[in-house]
Amino acid sequence: AGFLGFFSGLMYVTCFVMPIKIVFKLDLKFNNCAGNKGVRYETNSLDFKVRADGTLYAAQHLQLPPKQLILLVTAWDPQSLARGEAVVRFLVADKSQHNGHKVGVPGEPVQQQSDTLLPWRQHQSNNGLRRQKRDWVIPPINVPENSRGPFPQQLVRIRSDKDKEIHIRYSITGVGADQPPMEVFNIDPVSGRMYVTRPMDREERASYHLRAHAVDMNGNKVENPIDLYIYVIDMNDNRPEFINQVYNGSVDEGSKPGTYVMTVTANDADDGTTANGMVRYRIVTQTPQSPSQNMFTINSETGDIVTVAAGLDREKVQQYIVIVQATDMEGNLNYGLSNTATAIITVTDVNDNPPEFTTSTYSGEVPENRVEVVVANLTVLDRDQPHSPNWNAIYRIISGDPSGHFTVRTDPVTNEGMVTVVKAVDYEMNRAFMLTVMVSNQAPLASGIQMSFQSTAGVTISVTDVNEAPYFPTNHKLIRLEEGVPPGTVLTTFSAVDPDRFMQQAVRYSKLSDPANWLNINATNGQITTAAVLDRESDYIKNNVYEATFLAADNGIPPASGTGTLQIYLIDINDNAPELLPREAQICEKPHLNVINITAADADIDPNVGPFVFELPAVPSAVRKNWTITRLNGDYAQLSLRIMYLEAGVYDVPIIVTDSGNPPLFNTSVIKVKVCPCDENGDCTTIGAVAAAGLGTGAIIAILICIIILLTMVLLFVVWMKRREKERHTKQLLIDPEDDVRDNILKYDEEGGGEEDQDYDLSQLQQPETMDHVLNKTPGVRRVDERPIGAEPQYPIRPVIPHPGDIGDFINEGLRAADNDPTAPPYDSLLVFDYEGSGSTAGSDYDYLNDWGPRFKKLADMYGGGEED
């Protein structure tokens, strides 16, 4: 049995707007097959409740809204599960405008309002009826959404009390009537009944504002328009929808209960001010259920997920999958609609597991003198997240290596510690090392976690002996001695030391680099002796130092060798005489016009160089007679003429230069001096320079004459060549046609016949209208500048076996035929005579040359039709 019915219309309660809180009660009657027995009631507001007898009352003191209050009351039978709904509207009006109106109070039921509205009222007065403004507000019209009809469904009837006097037509305007969406509402123009034509959807549009009009049959306004408000009452027809179907969150392992994890959110399209849109959350399942089946809880109103139990351990459970359900109707699972989403909670790692060595001792071995060698791998175990700061290991040597020979590097893949040699070890100094290594993480340990005693380990490293190369204790050894020591002189002993003290090995010496081959070394004891004279001025000397490299090798297995450098600083002795500079000079033939500045260069160094002494030799006597030297300073002097005039020419002047060494050395140098005539400025003239070079006036004149003759000969040769070229171009080819046995093209440098040659018919250059005059042209000769159309003109036919005398006649006849050819152009043109070529059935055109005698045999061989052609 279901509910037989509810209110036939909407229930209204009119209340006053008062500055105090009010409490009221309304009796609701619902009927089912058994009356009201067992019916249970609920409202969509927490401010109101319904007793078992149907009494609606306010659950608490409240402030009413300024216009109206709408409630949805639901009645359901727990036995048949049948349910029904009714809308209760409270109209709130100002008390000053409603004196005498009753307010619903507990114990007084509120009467149902009529479905006929009289917005236009007439009031009686002493003078009869008069029109009065409406003095009450038309209550809003409520339409539940998703109504099943039938449609159209009447909402209300609107009428004017003047409809008894005249015929009135009613209409409505506004959104939903004559504005989109169109025809949701309509009105019977005669009766004033307003209908809804289809189901409403509050989520599409929650309210409509219409205006009702009343006019007479002529369209004249009878009443002023009134406002009609239509509200769509929400029904619970939308499930809550989560913003995301999958939420991802994280929480640190070991977190305390109450730690925030994440927030899930679901939205309900229904009215959020009613239970239809009030969403509540709850956790449905948790996977895995370890260490407890309720590790998390959710705030039913906000959707915040927090931890509720301790024991989160990433090393045991890395991820939880929580199914969250959102239900409207304030979480009522019986009436509300639900939806679910998945929350994936990742347990993030914290450094709660210190790294531990897998064993307490490690060992390794390293050869001496080796670096960047891994001698041991230290393995550790860390249960934290791999390749994270909580897992990455850092190794530190805390004892056993005061000199810093070793370091421990971390393998980024395996997290192992690699004990590496960074500073070479010496077997003769340390045969073994005992290291203590500690391991920790990049990230500090979590609060309350202590380091493990297994976080330290011992490492024993043995050093193995290898054959080390001998070395020179004083490498780059420097000795000082004078240059010029004789060969065989003992300079020093350059010996090496073998570091292998525990090996009995012999060391032998040899030269590795001796650029000048000046030195010898004793292979047994390393004694250095000279093999030649050491010269400081040699090119092998750099900054007075001679450098040689020697090799010291032992007889170990395998042999090892070392090098040493010996530097010899050579002290200068006066073994180089000075040289005069410059070697050539120029001076005027008369004195006092200019002089020659002279100096000297010495390969030695101070004090075996300047000041220098310059002097002229006594022999020959002409030197001191003609020249004189004036000292300027210790390094420079001046050479000048002693006599008043010296003939122009080149003179060799010997000069003795002496240095300041001990003992001093001197050298006689010759300077070539060019004496020449000079101008007033003391510069040699051009003729004077030539004369000074040793050429007389006669020789100069002879050279000039030879040059002029050579130029004249070249000019004459050029003129002769140009004249010969001109003659060659102007020479005519005069050959008798009777003596020429070949077809020739003769070139005449003629440009035409002048004005007389211009009197011709240009129409002959065009293709003729008829071809009768050319159809009989003989195929023997044609013009290369003529378009061959139709038959060619009559040209003479060349005989198969021509007579020598016929060639000229044949050519002349062809020329006459060409001159008389009406298709020929009015300018000189080339005639081509056909030649059948070798192998023609008519034979070669030149075979007849064999019949002309011995004089034409060569031509017959060249142009005949032999097999070699």
C-alpha angles and dihedrals in degrees: 000000000000135000111295095204150318135213112337088221141002120302118233132192119186116212134181122243102238131168090241133072115258136203121208139167135212128193114225122194121202122177130204132164091288096040115244095328113131096000115144124204135208134173132208092236130073089212094067135050136183123223123221090261091057098259112151113207140164111261093206142006109284143174111242120226116255098253116015147340123216124200131185114213119198122198121190138175112227092204101050094023087225114149140185139182137216132187119229117194124195113202113208117202137168113272093220091063095046108050109161094024115123126238120216111254131175111289096023115096118217116238121235114254121241119254091230117088122202102192091162110060132177118216125205118239137171090267094050129256119353133175114258131189113253110267100197136058119246105243116238117264115236123209120184113228123242092027113174094218140177091231139248088047120191116239105174143332121238121197141160121226088229090071087092091063102039138012110265130196119209127207140167131215135188141070108338094025114054095350127066123315082049127210098004085133129027136173134216102243092212106039097029093229111153120209139190111225103200143012116292126230114204091194088059096045126351101194144012130209114207134171123219120214132195121198136163126246090276093054095254116146111255099175135017114261116265129209120244121194117199118191124195108224111224120241125192096257101131128074121219111265122209116225089228129021091212124038123192123206139155139211131187117252113254092030117160122245112277095038112147115243110170146314127246120198132199126182127209119205091209124095108298093205091063133058088258090074100032107108125200126189133215137169113248103183140358123205122228103022093210134161084353134002091229105050093140139036133192132219103243094216105034100032093231112155115210135170115265101179137041126237106078105159120173092198088063105031118016099178141022127202113208124187110213123196125204117199129182125212084070091296097307102157092196097058105013129092117236142201134180139217135184123245115197110200116193118202105223122214125253124186097262096134118067116212115259131198114242090224135018098232135040131182138200144166132224133183115236120260093025123124134189090030121140107225101174140012117219114205122205136183122222122170095198125103108304118244093014129114087257090059105032109103127222117197126204131183106225099178145002100054110073093157094053099241094148142043132183117228126191121240103227092212105042098023088228122147115242113205102213132186110235098165121041116252124217120222090206090057104035125014095181143011130210110204131187113207128192124197128205138158132261089242120057118251118269119263112285095017116121129204115262122240085233090067090088129062139173123243122198115199122189120203118217123210119242131182106270124202120253114254135202109240092212103038113186089030113194125208129174128216141145120269120249099047110157123254115275095038113144109234106176145313112261104191131172133215125228109220092203097097093169094053124075102223135154123227123215128191134217140163117267100173128010107153097188095032090234099136142063128196128205107240092216108041103015097242112166120217133172119258095185141009112291110229119196091201092059121119089240091067118092116189091343090303127117114199128203131172126216133194127223115193130179128209097240127130105285098017117241129201139190134196133226132190123222118200119197117197108205118211112216123245125188098264100131125072118218121260123220119243131233107031094197132036143162130227138173120259090239123060128242092038097092142338138209119248112214134185139163139242123214125189090211125083133234128332090024095061130058158033087081129202116222120195141156119243120247092230124094094032093210089072096065089037095058102028140044135189124218119195116230102176140322094298106027137056137167128241115204142156118278095194127064096244136016123186115251114264144092117296130189107220116190116212127186113221120192126187130211099248126129102272096018121232126211136194133194109224129182122223120197108225121193111208113201141162112268137202125237090280093058095252123132115253120232094251089043092054091052091047089049089054089062104262120128128214093261092054091051092051091049092053092051092050091052091052092051092050092050092052091049092053092051091050093050091049091053092050091049092051093051092049091050091050091051092050092050092054094046096047113107126223105243109184124151110237088219090062096045113090095184135069107259137187112220117205116215117186093225124133097200140285100296122231093338091060092054095070099097138117110260089198087076088069090063126079106271122244091233128032098206094110093053102039092088096052110136114241091228099089132023137169119248091214093053126090105234105228121164121332118350123238120272107279123172116272114237112233117247092234104026125202116235090244093051096068094077092045090048091053094045092050091050089050092051091048090051092049090052094044106116091204094057117111118245093249137071112283140177120260116208118204114206118249118193093204130213117335096024117149088232091059129234120316089227102047091099090068088081088067094056097076138251093313091067098039092099091052090048090053091049099044104020125108097257123150092255092064 
